[in-house]
Amino acid sequence: HGERAMPPSDHPLHFLKLRRSRVFVYSGIALVSLAMIFSFSSFSGRSKVRNLRKTISNTPIQQSLIRSNLRHMHSSLSRRNLLHTLRATRGTSQVSLAGQPLLANSLRGGHRSIASAATESLAPSVDVATGDAPNLGNGGTLRTILRDLFQRAIDEAYPDVGVSAELVKCADTKFGDYQLNNAMQLFGKLKKEGNAPKSPRDVADKIIGCIPQSALLESTSIAGPGFVNIKVSPKWVASQIEVGLRADGIQSWVPKIDQTVVVDFSSPNVAKEMHVGHLRSTIIGDTICKVLEFCGADVKRLNHVGDWGTQFGMLIEHMKTSGSDSGNQGISDLQELYRSAKKRFDEDEDFKTSARQAVKSLQDGDSDSIQKWKQICEASRREFQAIYDRLNVTLEERGESFYNPMLTPIAEQLENEGIAKVSDGALCIFVDESKENVPPLMLRKSDGGFGYASTDMAAIKHRLAEEQADWIIYVTDSGQKPHFDLVFGAAKKAGWLDAKSVRLDHVGFGLVLGEDGKRFRTRSGDVVRLVELLDEAKARCRETIRERRPDIDEESLDQAASAMGYGAVKYADLKNNRLSNYKFSYDQMLSLQGDTAVYLMYAYARISSIISKSGVPLEEIQSTSPDLDHPLEEALAIKLTQFPDALTDTLEGLMPNRLTDYVYELTETFNKFYGECKVVGSEAQSSRLALVKATADVMRKCFELLGISPLDRL
């Protein structure tokens, strides 16, 4: 990965072209919906467009899939698992590979995903006899519990129509917390069948009349042409905050995932320094791992290091013939070693021939070649680890060399089975022979050598057969998508995938650009070294903190500067849709205003100071159930209970920006609450401290999942 695979051949947003047929359909829906939404008063200005965008982006794939699977589901079976399986997310595409559908740039053997594999039996969203609503966690997330409740109402009101509940957040919370947007759709279907009521509002009214009794709901109302506004019960929300404050804390809220997940990320090349391009794979992969681990998955964090191949013949031969064959001194500067060897390889035909022979000697197990190869790898490994330590990222190295003994047996097996065929001397797997423009996967070169495609085939087989993975995630740049399409398709053609249980995802990402909109490089035109980028961010934060706290000691200053600088770099990357290119700017990422890690870290420090200044023991705060008497108290509590939904949104699309969006929204919601509601010294101090503590807990967990170290004081 990184530099080892094919060069980028398409734009990171090329996937949009694959949705062309859907775009026409949903553009029409968008125009009709926009006209309806602008006609009633619960939306205004930019809120209308923003809410519509969120509605549409959750609609295309989601509704068609959910409809066929949830139509006849009742109280004996929770919809939560199926909703995890079927929810489609923004920034994904529906494509086809070898005649098989691919969803969200992932290959799924069947309709199984994320928490649908959980072994626990989840409770239905409401006890029909008592009206009791379940707690977050075992009962689902707030959104799935509500959706299940309203699905029951739709099924009872219109049992033969087969429409799935479409739930979105209200743009303006004074009208409600959520909104059901099914009435117009149902009215259209009923009208075609000749049994429609007078208007969509009558459809909405009938749905409301069929809602099961539930302690989850405070009220419902109809707005405009038939939108059902939903108010969640403050009492139920307060009970969830109380649960979240207990010893097991917000861990009890999260969706449970009982799966073995392999995440392949970072993947630098030996003898080359990590550059800014490796940043995205490393921190995106780390966040995905952390969220999966928090939800209970057994995660294997694999670093598919480029530690094998033709470049090592070039390096080893250069070490032998240039006088640099003198222990560690000869490779003290790996970059210089690589540049010198590459220059000779490009300019000297005799050296090129010798280098190729050195590759064969290495592959044949020549002891001197192996010793030099290990020497190079160990020097690179130390440099890589220094970066991982600074970023606080844990990985298990599983380089290309690990799979080398498997390559020949796999090639022979697939050739004997007729899955791989010889073409122009090379052994290839033709994933889709019906399409002329789909290249084959080259399993073995015409000269008998193996490339990175061979290694990736061996890796995926090992992960399926030996690691027993339920889910495999590859985090590389978007330019490698065609390569992984071939690998996934070839693995499926080879019969290695369990058609009912395995999910494969390629998590692509765009480029890091400079402020000029071009590739982020140094003034001399070189690729920006990752270590230099981190040094600069830390140095700038160190200066800022020293100005604000001149009395800070050196150890505390270094700790704070590292936490803030590295956190700022991570957050500035993760807050973007990973498929998009983004501009790297130190000034923007270190700003104290707006959606930055620095702003959020200062907000967290202020929240922590409220708790410490109150003098109230944490045990007392944690035993308090909040009273949500003020609208801003209620709004903050609702936002806190939406944390599990942020986690499921992050995992379904493998989009870390869903989590950054949530923590920023939570911070803004808290600031509004704190600006209006006095905490320490107020009559409602105990109740409000409970909300403050819950906010601190959720923010701290979000930081942890994003790989950011929060500070109680800045």
C-alpha positions in Angstrom: 0.0 0.0 0.0 1.1 3.6 0.1 3.5 3.7 -2.8 3.6 0.0 -3.6 0.4 -0.3 -5.7 -0.7 1.3 -8.9 -0.4 5.1 -9.3 -3.7 7.0 -9.0 -5.8 6.6 -12.1 -9.0 8.4 -11.1 -10.2 11.3 -9.0 -11.1 10.5 -5.4 -14.7 11.5 -6.2 -14.9 9.4 -9.4 -17.3 7.1 -7.6 -20.0 9.7 -8.1 -20.1 8.7 -11.8 -21.2 5.3 -10.7 -24.4 6.7 -9.2 -25.6 8.4 -12.3 -28.7 6.3 -12.7 -29.7 7.0 -9.1 -28.9 10.7 -9.4 -31.6 11.3 -12.0 -34.2 9.6 -9.8 -33.3 11.3 -6.6 -32.8 14.6 -8.2 -36.5 14.5 -9.1 -37.4 13.5 -5.5 -35.2 16.3 -4.2 -36.9 19.0 -6.3 -40.4 17.8 -5.2 -39.3 17.6 -1.6 -37.7 21.0 -1.7 -40.9 22.6 -2.8 -42.8 20.9 0.0 -40.3 21.8 2.6 -40.2 25.4 1.7 -44.0 25.6 2.0 -44.3 25.2 5.7 -42.9 27.2 8.6 -40.8 24.7 10.6 -37.9 25.2 8.2 -36.3 28.5 7.3 -33.3 29.8 5.4 -30.2 27.5 5.3 -31.8 25.0 7.7 -34.2 24.0 4.9 -31.4 23.0 2.5 -29.2 21.5 5.2 -32.1 19.3 6.5 -33.0 18.3 2.9 -29.4 17.3 2.1 -29.2 15.1 5.2 -32.5 13.5 4.3 -31.6 12.7 0.7 -28.1 11.5 1.6 -29.5 8.9 3.9 -32.1 7.8 1.3 -31.0 6.2 -1.9 -29.6 2.8 -1.1 -30.9 2.7 2.4 -34.6 2.8 1.7 -34.7 0.2 -1.1 -32.7 -2.3 1.0 -34.5 -1.7 4.3 -38.0 -1.9 2.6 -37.5 -5.5 1.4 -36.2 -6.7 4.8 -38.2 -4.9 7.4 -41.7 -5.1 5.9 -42.9 -7.9 8.0 -40.7 -7.6 11.1 -42.6 -7.5 14.4 -41.9 -7.3 18.1 -40.2 -10.7 18.4 -37.2 -9.6 16.3 -35.3 -6.4 16.7 -34.7 -4.3 13.6 -31.5 -3.0 15.0 -29.3 -5.8 13.5 -30.9 -5.4 10.1 -30.7 -1.7 10.1 -27.0 -2.0 10.8 -26.7 -4.3 7.8 -28.8 -2.2 5.4 -28.0 1.4 6.3 -26.2 3.1 3.4 -24.1 6.1 4.0 -22.9 9.2 2.2 -19.8 9.1 0.2 -20.3 5.5 -1.1 -21.2 4.0 -4.4 -23.1 1.1 -5.9 -20.9 -0.7 -8.4 -20.7 -4.1 -10.0 -17.9 -6.6 -10.0 -18.1 -9.9 -11.9 -21.8 -9.6 -11.9 -22.0 -9.2 -8.2 -23.3 -6.1 -6.4 -20.8 -4.1 -4.4 -22.1 -1.7 -1.7 -20.2 1.2 -0.4 -17.0 0.1 -2.2 -17.1 -3.0 -0.2 -17.7 -6.6 -1.2 -20.2 -8.4 1.0 -20.7 -12.1 0.7 -24.3 -11.6 2.0 -26.5 -9.1 3.7 -24.5 -9.1 6.9 -22.7 -6.1 8.4 -21.5 -4.6 11.7 -23.8 -5.3 14.6 -25.9 -7.8 12.7 -23.4 -10.4 13.7 -23.8 -9.7 17.4 -24.8 -12.8 19.3 -26.9 -11.1 21.9 -30.7 -11.1 21.6 -31.8 -7.5 21.5 -34.9 -6.3 23.1 -37.7 -4.8 21.0 -38.1 -1.0 21.0 -41.1 -1.0 23.3 -42.8 -3.4 25.7 -46.3 -3.5 24.2 -47.9 -4.4 27.5 -46.3 -1.7 29.7 -45.1 0.9 27.2 -41.6 0.8 28.7 -38.8 1.8 26.4 -35.4 0.0 26.5 -32.1 1.5 27.4 -29.5 2.5 24.9 -27.1 -0.3 24.0 -29.0 -3.6 24.2 -32.1 -1.9 22.9 -30.3 -0.1 20.0 -29.4 3.5 19.5 -31.9 6.3 19.9 -32.5 6.6 16.2 -33.0 2.8 15.7 -35.3 2.5 18.7 -37.5 5.4 17.4 -37.4 4.0 13.9 -38.6 0.6 15.1 -41.4 2.2 17.0 -42.6 4.2 14.0 -42.1 1.2 11.7 -44.7 -0.7 13.9 -47.1 2.2 13.5 -46.7 2.3 9.7 -47.1 -1.5 9.4 -50.2 -1.4 11.5 -51.7 1.6 9.7 -50.8 0.5 6.2 -49.8 -3.2 6.4 -49.8 -3.9 2.7 -47.8 -0.9 1.4 -44.4 -1.9 2.5 -42.7 1.4 3.4 -39.8 1.7 5.8 -39.8 4.4 8.4 -37.8 7.4 7.3 -36.5 9.3 10.3 -34.3 12.5 10.4 -33.4 15.0 13.0 -35.5 18.1 13.1 -33.8 21.2 11.7 -35.3 23.3 14.5 -35.6 21.6 17.9 -38.5 23.8 19.0 -40.7 21.7 16.7 -39.3 18.4 17.9 -36.3 16.2 18.1 -36.9 14.0 15.1 -39.2 14.0 12.1 -40.9 11.2 10.2 -41.1 11.8 6.5 -43.2 9.0 5.1 -46.6 10.5 4.7 -46.1 12.0 1.2 -44.6 8.7 0.0 -47.4 6.6 1.4 -50.0 9.0 0.1 -48.6 8.6 -3.4 -48.6 4.8 -3.2 -52.1 4.7 -1.8 -53.3 7.1 -4.5 -52.1 4.8 -7.2 -54.0 1.9 -5.6 -57.1 4.1 -5.5 -57.6 4.0 -1.7 -55.8 7.1 -0.6 -57.2 9.4 2.1 -57.9 13.1 1.4 -54.3 14.3 2.0 -50.9 13.3 3.3 -51.8 14.9 6.6 -54.5 12.3 7.0 -51.9 9.6 6.3 -49.7 11.1 9.0 -52.6 11.3 11.4 -53.4 7.6 11.0 -49.7 6.7 11.6 -49.8 8.7 14.9 -53.0 6.9 15.9 -51.2 3.5 15.5 -48.1 4.3 17.5 -47.7 1.8 20.4 -47.8 3.2 23.9 -44.2 4.1 24.8 -42.3 5.9 27.6 -39.9 7.0 24.9 -42.3 9.6 23.4 -43.3 13.0 24.9 -45.5 14.1 22.0 -46.0 14.0 18.3 -47.5 16.7 15.9 -48.1 17.2 12.2 -46.4 20.0 10.3 -46.9 21.1 6.7 -48.1 18.6 4.2 -47.6 15.6 6.6 -44.3 15.7 8.4 -44.6 14.1 11.8 -42.6 16.0 14.4 -41.5 13.8 17.3 -40.6 14.9 20.8 -38.6 12.4 22.9 -39.6 12.1 26.5 -37.2 14.2 28.8 -37.8 11.6 31.5 -36.5 8.8 29.3 -33.5 10.8 28.2 -32.7 11.7 31.9 -32.8 8.0 32.7 -30.2 7.3 30.0 -27.9 10.0 31.3 -28.2 8.5 34.7 -27.2 5.1 33.3 -24.3 6.7 31.4 -22.9 8.2 34.6 -22.6 4.9 36.4 -19.5 2.8 36.8 -19.7 1.2 33.4 -20.5 4.6 32.0 -21.2 5.3 28.4 -19.8 1.9 27.5 -23.3 0.5 28.2 -24.7 2.7 25.5 -22.7 1.5 22.5 -23.8 -1.0 19.8 -22.1 -4.4 20.4 -20.1 -6.0 17.6 -19.0 -9.6 18.0 -16.8 -9.9 15.0 -13.1 -10.5 14.1 -12.0 -7.5 12.1 -8.7 -7.1 10.2 -7.7 -3.5 9.5 -4.8 -3.1 7.1 -3.5 0.5 7.3 -0.4 2.8 7.3 1.7 0.5 5.2 4.9 2.5 4.5 7.7 1.2 2.3 11.0 0.1 3.8 14.0 2.4 3.1 11.7 5.3 2.5 10.6 7.9 5.1 7.0 8.3 6.0 5.5 11.4 4.3 2.3 13.4 4.6 0.5 10.8 2.4 1.0 8.2 5.1 -0.7 10.4 7.6 -4.2 9.8 6.2 -4.0 6.1 6.1 -2.4 5.9 9.6 -4.9 8.1 11.5 -8.0 7.1 9.5 -7.2 3.4 10.1 -6.4 4.0 13.8 -9.8 5.8 14.4 -11.7 3.0 12.6 -9.8 0.5 14.8 -10.6 2.4 18.0 -14.3 2.7 17.3 -14.5 -1.0 16.4 -12.6 -1.9 19.6 -14.9 0.3 21.7 -17.9 -1.5 20.3 -16.4 -4.9 21.3 -14.9 -6.2 18.1 -11.7 -8.3 18.1 -9.5 -6.0 15.9 -6.3 -7.0 14.3 -4.3 -3.9 13.4 -2.0 -5.0 10.5 0.8 -3.0 9.0 1.3 -4.4 5.5 4.9 -2.9 5.2 6.5 -2.9 1.8 9.5 -5.0 2.9 10.0 -7.3 -0.1 10.5 -6.9 -3.8 12.7 -5.7 -6.6 13.9 -2.5 -4.8 15.8 -4.6 -2.3 18.0 -6.1 -5.0 18.9 -2.5 -5.9 19.6 -1.5 -2.3 21.6 -4.7 -1.4 23.7 -4.5 -4.6 24.4 -0.8 -3.9 25.5 -1.6 -0.3 27.9 -4.3 -1.6 29.5 -2.2 -4.3 29.6 1.4 -2.9 31.5 0.8 0.3 28.5 1.3 2.5 28.5 -2.3 3.6 29.7 -1.5 7.1 27.1 -2.3 9.6 24.6 0.3 10.7 26.8 3.1 9.5 26.0 2.2 5.9 22.3 2.8 6.3 22.2 5.6 8.8 20.5 7.7 6.2 18.0 5.4 4.5 16.7 8.1 2.2 20.2 8.8 0.9 20.8 5.1 0.4 17.6 4.7 -1.6 18.3 7.9 -3.8 21.9 6.8 -4.6 20.8 3.2 -5.4 17.9 4.4 -7.6 20.2 6.8 -9.5 22.6 4.0 -10.3 19.7 1.7 -11.3 18.4 4.3 -13.7 21.7 5.2 -15.3 23.9 2.1 -15.1 22.8 -0.9 -17.1 25.4 -3.2 -15.6 24.3 -2.2 -12.1 20.7 -2.8 -13.1 21.6 -6.3 -14.3 23.4 -7.0 -11.0 20.5 -5.6 -9.0 18.1 -8.0 -10.6 20.4 -10.9 -9.9 20.6 -9.7 -6.3 16.8 -10.0 -6.1 17.0 -13.6 -7.1 19.7 -14.2 -4.6 17.5 -12.7 -1.9 14.5 -14.8 -2.9 16.6 -17.9 -3.0 17.6 -17.3 0.6 21.3 -16.3 0.1 22.5 -15.7 3.7 24.5 -12.5 3.0 21.5 -11.0 1.1 19.1 -11.9 3.9 21.5 -10.3 6.5 21.6 -7.0 4.5 17.8 -7.1 4.0 17.2 -7.5 7.7 19.6 -4.7 8.4 17.7 -2.3 6.1 14.3 -3.4 7.5 15.4 -2.9 11.1 16.7 0.6 10.4 13.3 1.5 8.7 11.4 -0.2 11.5 13.0 2.1 14.1 12.1 5.2 12.2 8.5 4.0 11.6 8.1 3.2 15.3 9.3 6.7 16.3 6.4 8.2 14.3 3.8 5.7 15.6 4.9 6.5 19.2 4.4 10.2 18.6 0.9 9.6 17.1 0.1 7.0 19.8 -0.8 4.4 17.1 -0.4 0.6 17.7 0.2 -1.7 14.8 1.3 -5.3 14.2 3.8 -5.5 11.4 2.8 -8.0 8.8 5.0 -7.1 5.8 5.0 -8.5 2.3 7.8 -10.8 3.2 5.5 -12.7 5.6 3.4 -13.9 2.6 6.4 -14.8 0.3 6.3 -18.6 1.1 2.6 -18.7 0.2 2.9 -17.2 -3.3 4.0 -20.2 -5.3 1.5 -22.7 -3.7 -1.4 -20.3 -4.3 -0.4 -19.7 -7.9 -0.2 -23.4 -8.6 -3.4 -24.2 -6.8 -5.4 -21.5 -8.7 -3.9 -22.6 -12.0 -4.7 -26.2 -11.4 -8.3 -25.3 -10.5 -8.6 -23.3 -13.7 -9.3 -20.1 -11.9 -6.0 -18.6 -13.1 -4.9 -18.8 -16.7 -1.7 -18.2 -18.6 -1.8 -15.1 -20.9 1.2 -13.9 -22.8 3.4 -15.9 -20.4 1.9 -14.4 -17.2 -0.5 -16.2 -14.9 -3.7 -14.1 -14.6 -7.1 -14.2 -13.0 -9.7 -12.7 -15.3 -12.2 -11.4 -12.8 -14.8 -10.4 -15.4 -14.1 -11.8 -18.8 -17.3 -10.4 -20.2 -15.8 -6.9 -20.1 -12.9 -6.0 -22.3 -11.9 -2.9 -20.3 -11.5 -4.8 -17.0 -7.8 -5.8 -16.7 -6.9 -9.2 -15.2 -5.2 -9.6 -11.9 -1.6 -10.7 -12.6 -0.9 -13.5 -10.1 2.6 -14.3 -11.5 4.7 -12.4 -14.0 5.9 -13.8 -17.3 9.5 -14.0 -15.8 8.2 -16.2 -12.9 8.3 -13.3 -10.4 5.6 -12.1 -8.1 4.2 -8.6 -7.6 2.1 -6.8 -5.0 -1.1 -8.3 -6.5 0.3 -11.8 -5.7 1.1 -10.7 -2.1 -2.4 -9.1 -1.6 -4.0 -12.4 -2.8 -1.9 -14.3 -0.3 -2.8 -11.8 2.4 -6.5 -12.0 1.9 -6.5 -15.7 1.8 -4.5 -15.9 5.1 -6.8 -13.4 6.7 -9.9 -15.4 5.8 -8.5 -18.9 6.4 -6.1 -18.3 9.3 -7.3 -15.1 11.0 -10.9 -16.2 10.6 -11.8 -12.6 9.8 -15.5 -11.6 9.5 -14.6 -8.2 8.1 -11.4 -7.0 6.3 -10.8 -3.3 5.8 -8.0 -1.8 3.7 -7.2 1.8 4.2 -5.2 3.3 1.2 -5.5 6.2 -1.2 -8.5 6.3 -3.6 -6.2 5.7 -6.5 -5.8 2.1 -5.4 -9.5 1.3 -5.7 -9.2 -0.4 -9.1 -6.5 -2.7 -7.7 -8.6 -3.7 -4.7 -11.7 -4.2 -6.9 -9.6 -6.8 -8.7 -8.3 -8.4 -5.5 -11.8 -8.7 -4.0 -13.2 -10.0 -7.2 -10.4 -12.6 -7.6 -10.8 -13.8 -4.0 -14.5 -14.2 -4.7 -13.9 -16.1 -7.9 -11.4 -18.3 -6.1 -14.2 -19.3 -3.7 -12.4 -18.0 -0.6 -15.3 -15.9 0.6 -18.0 -17.2 2.9 -21.0 -16.0 1.0 -23.0 -15.4 4.2 -20.6 -13.8 6.6 -17.5 -12.0 5.2 -17.4 -8.3 4.4 -14.5 -6.6 2.5 -14.0 -2.8 2.4 -11.6 -0.6 0.6 -11.5 2.7 2.5 -10.1 5.2 0.1 -9.1 8.8 0.8 -8.1 11.9 -1.2 -5.0 14.0 -1.3 -3.4 16.4 1.1 -3.0 19.7 -0.6 -1.1 22.9 0.2 -2.9 26.2 0.7 -2.3 26.9 -3.0 -4.6 23.9 -3.9 -1.7 21.8 -5.2 -0.1 18.7 -3.7 1.4 19.5 -0.3 5.2 19.8 -0.8 8.1 21.7 0.6 9.4 24.9 -1.1 12.0 22.9 -2.9 9.2 20.6 -4.3 10.0 17.6 -2.2 7.3 15.5 -0.5 6.7 16.8 3.1 8.2 14.4 5.6 5.7 13.4 8.2 8.2 14.0 11.1 8.8 17.6 9.9 5.0 18.2 9.8 4.6 17.0 13.4 7.6 19.0 14.6 6.2 22.2 13.1 2.7 21.6 14.6 4.2 20.9 18.1 6.5 23.9 17.9 3.7 26.3 17.1 1.5 25.0 19.9 4.5 25.2 22.3 4.8 28.9 21.5 1.1 29.5 21.9 0.9 27.7 25.3 4.0 29.5 26.6 2.4 32.9 25.8 -0.8 32.0 27.6 0.9 30.2 30.6 4.4 31.7 31.1 4.7 29.9 34.5 4.2 26.4 33.0 7.1 24.0 33.7 9.1 22.4 30.8 7.7 18.9 31.2 4.1 20.1 31.3 4.7 22.4 28.4 6.2 19.6 26.3 3.2 17.3 27.1 0.6 20.0 26.3 2.3 21.0 23.1 2.5 17.4 21.9 -1.1 16.7 22.8 -2.4 19.9 21.1 -0.1 19.8 18.1 -0.6 16.2 17.2 -4.3 16.4 18.0 -4.7 19.4 15.7 -3.0 17.6 12.8 -5.2 14.5 13.3 -8.5 16.4 13.7 -7.8 18.6 10.7 -7.5 15.5 8.6 -10.3 13.4 10.1 -13.0 16.1 10.1 -13.0 16.0 6.3 -14.9 13.5 4.2 -12.1 11.0 3.6 -12.9 10.8 -0.1 -12.2 14.5 -0.6 -8.9 16.3 -1.0 -8.2 18.9 1.7 -5.9 21.9 2.1 -3.4 21.6 4.9 -3.0 24.9 6.9 -1.3 25.3 10.2 -3.0 28.5 10.9 -6.5 27.0 10.4 -5.9 23.8 12.3 -4.4 25.7 15.3 -7.1 28.3 15.4 -8.9 28.8 18.8 -12.2 29.4 16.9 -14.3 27.1 14.8 -14.2 23.4 14.1 -10.6 22.6 15.3 -9.1 20.3 17.8 -7.6 23.3 19.7 -11.1 24.9 20.1 -12.5 21.6 21.3 -9.7 20.9 23.7 -10.1 24.3 25.3 -13.8 23.7 25.6 -13.1 20.3 27.3 -10.6 22.0 29.7 -13.3 24.5 30.6 -15.8 21.8 31.2 -13.3 19.9 33.4 -12.7 23.1 35.4 -16.4 23.5 36.1 -16.5 20.1 37.8 -13.3 20.7 39.8 -14.4 24.2 40.9 -17.7 22.9 42.2 -15.9 20.9 44.9 -18.6 18.2 44.6 -17.2 14.6 44.8 -17.5 12.7 41.5 -19.3 9.9 43.2 -22.0 12.3 44.2 -22.3 13.7 40.7 -22.5 10.2 39.2 -25.3 9.2 41.4 -27.5 12.1 40.3 -30.3 11.9 37.8 -30.6 15.2 35.9 -33.8 17.2 35.8 -34.3 18.5 32.3 -36.5 21.5 33.1 -34.8 24.0 30.8 -35.0 23.6 27.0 -31.2 23.9 26.7 -30.8 21.2 29.4 -33.0 18.9 27.4 -31.2 19.7 24.1 -27.8 18.9 25.6 -29.2 15.6 27.1 -30.6 14.6 23.7 -27.3 15.3 22.0 -25.5 13.1 24.5 -27.9 10.2 23.9 -27.1 10.5 20.1 -23.5 9.4 20.7 -24.2 5.7 19.8 -25.8 6.9 16.6 -22.6 8.8 15.8 -20.6 5.5 16.3 -22.9 3.5 14.0 -22.7 6.2 11.3 -18.9 6.2 11.6 -18.7 2.4 11.1 -21.4 2.0 8.5 -19.6 4.3 6.1 -16.2 4.0 7.7 -16.3 7.8 7.8 -14.4 9.3 10.8 -15.9 12.7 10.0 -19.2 11.5 11.3 -17.6 11.4 14.8 -15.8 14.7 14.4 -19.1 16.3 13.3 -20.8 14.9 16.4 -18.2 16.1 19.0 -18.2 19.6 17.5 -22.0 19.7 17.6 -21.9 18.4 21.2 -19.5 21.2 22.1 -21.6 23.9 20.5 -24.7 22.5 22.2 -22.9 22.6 25.6 -21.8 26.1 25.0 -25.3 27.3 24.4 -26.4 25.5 27.6 -23.6 26.9 29.7 -24.3 30.4 28.4 -27.9 30.3 29.6 -27.8 27.9 32.5 -25.7 28.7 35.5 -24.2 25.6 37.0 -22.1 26.1 40.1 -24.1 27.9 42.8 -27.4 27.6 41.2 -30.5 25.9 42.6 -30.1 23.2 39.9 -26.4 22.7 40.6 -26.6 18.9 41.2 -28.7 18.2 38.2 -26.6 20.4 35.9 -23.3 19.1 37.2 -24.6 15.6 36.1 -25.0 17.0 32.6 -21.6 18.6 32.7 -20.0 15.3 33.8 -21.8 13.4 31.1 -20.6 15.9 28.5 -17.0 15.6 29.7 -17.3 11.8 29.6 -18.6 11.7 26.0 -16.1 14.3 24.8 -13.2 12.5 26.4 -14.3 9.2 24.7 -14.7 11.0 21.3 -11.1 12.4 21.7 -9.9 8.9 22.6 -11.5 7.4 19.5 -10.0 10.1 17.3 -6.6 9.5 18.8 -6.4 12.9 20.6 -5.2 13.3 24.2 -7.4 15.8 26.0 -6.0 18.0 28.7 -7.8 19.1 31.8 -6.0 22.5 31.7 -4.6 24.5 28.8 
